[in-house]
Amino acid sequence: MIEMQVASIRMGLMSTQRVVILKEKAGDRHLPIWIGISEAESIMIGVQGGEMPRPLTHDLLRSIIESLGARVESVVVTALRNDTFYANINIVVDGKNIQIDARPSDAIALAVRVEVPIFVEDAVIDTAGIVLSTKEGEEVDISEDELRKLAPFKDIIDNLNLDDLEKS
């Protein structure tokens, strides 16, 4: 498993869909995952440490987990099947480890609120991870297989400002 962090959230130019971009903590690979608008907003609020006057769904989930005497240990993006990502929320309750199936967007929104690590299974990052150039004018050699993986994200990647990623 590879530890990741939320690098950015972007909006597609041709749609209202959002993409959360995870980045390896100790590497250069990025993992773009399509997410819904409300989940994108929830992740952004969590990353920025914002408070809402009333709890959002992910705040409610955190509150329920904590009220039951449990704690979130980590979240893991576990698989990519048929262009759909899968994730688990790893919770410890009464010394017992429990894995709860979740959408990656919900798992990430919870992770940023409770400040736990976000991991991605090696097979997922090997399949869907991309390396972006961070040096001005540097060419990136992309194979045909990588181009196929990137096709759904083309408009976002073409407009990605890597300087923003470094600042966040």
Long-range contacts (C-beta under 8 A, 24 or more apart in sequence): 1-76, 1-119, 1-120, 1-121, 1-122, 2-27, 2-29, 2-119, 2-120, 2-121, 2-122, 2-125, 3-117, 3-118, 3-119, 4-31, 4-77, 4-118, 4-119, 4-120, 5-118, 6-43, 6-47, 6-108, 6-112, 6-118, 6-168, 7-165, 7-168, 8-160, 8-164, 8-165, 8-168, 9-35, 9-40, 9-43, 9-44, 10-156, 10-159, 10-160, 11-40, 11-156, 12-155, 12-156, 13-155, 13-156, 13-159, 14-155, 19-153, 19-156, 20-104, 20-105, 20-108, 21-160, 21-165, 22-77, 22-108, 22-118, 22-120, 23-165, 24-125, 24-129, 28-131, 28-132, 28-134, 29-125, 29-129, 29-130, 29-131, 30-129, 30-130, 30-131, 30-132, 31-77, 31-120, 31-124, 31-125, 31-128, 31-129, 31-130, 32-128, 32-130, 32-153, 32-156, 32-157, 33-77, 33-85, 33-104, 33-105, 34-152, 35-103, 35-104, 35-105, 36-105, 39-103, 39-105, 39-106, 39-108, 39-109, 40-105, 42-109, 43-105, 43-108, 43-109, 43-112, 46-109, 46-112, 46-113, 47-112, 47-168, 57-106, 58-106, 58-109, 58-110, 58-113, 59-113, 61-106, 61-110, 62-110, 62-113, 62-114, 65-91, 68-93, 69-93, 69-94, 70-98, 71-114, 72-110, 72-111, 72-114, 72-116, 73-97, 73-116, 74-111, 74-116, 74-117, 74-118, 74-119, 75-102, 75-104, 75-107, 75-108, 75-110, 75-111, 75-116, 75-117, 75-118, 75-119, 76-107, 76-118, 76-119, 76-120, 76-121, 77-104, 77-107, 77-118, 77-119, 77-120, 77-121, 77-124, 78-121, 78-124, 79-121, 79-123, 79-124, 80-124, 80-127, 80-128, 83-152, 85-124, 85-128, 130-157, 132-157, 132-160, 132-162, 133-162, 134-162, 134-166
